[in-house]
Amino acid sequence: MLQAVLAEPAWSGLLTGADRRGLTPLFWGHVRPYGEVKLDMGSRLHIDGTDLGGLG
């Protein structure tokens, strides 16, 4: 969604280089370059009250 907004010509003239650099943490904030991620494959996801375990 953010990529679509930034592709609009109206935004290209408004954002400076510093503005664009400020977006970098937004894109990389979820990345864990070090450490371990433990997945519990025995549990089901419950998103907005919907059980997604039956998919597939």
QUIJOGI-V706287 format. One record per residue. N is the residue number from 1. SS is DSSP state (~ for helix, > for strand, _ for the rest). PSI is psi as a letter, one per 20 degrees, with the letter a starting at -180 (999 if undefined). NEAR is the number of other ideal C-beta (glycine too) atoms within 8 Angstrom. Layout:
BEGIN
n-><N N>
ss-><SS SS>
psi-><PSI PSI>
near-><NEAR NEAR>
END
This chain:
BEGIN
n-><1 2 3 4 5 6 7 8 9 10 11 12 13 14 15 16 17 18 19 20 21 22 23 24 25 26 27 28 29 30 31 32 33 34 35 36 37 38 39 40 41 42 43 44 45 46 47 48 49 50 51 52 53 54 55 56>
ss-><_ ~ ~ ~ ~ ~ _ _ ~ ~ ~ ~ _ _ _ _ ~ ~ ~ ~ ~ ~ ~ ~ ~ ~ ~ ~ _ _ _ _ _ _ _ _ _ _ _ _ _ _ _ _ _ > > _ _ > > _ _ _ _ _>
psi-><g h h h g i i p h h h h i h p r h h g h h i i g h g h j h i p n h q a p p p p n i i r q p o p k j p o j h i q 999>
near-><4 7 6 7 8 9 6 8 5 6 10 8 6 6 8 5 5 6 9 9 7 7 9 8 7 7 6 7 6 4 5 6 3 3 4 3 5 4 4 5 4 3 5 6 7 7 6 3 4 6 7 9 6 5 4 2>
END
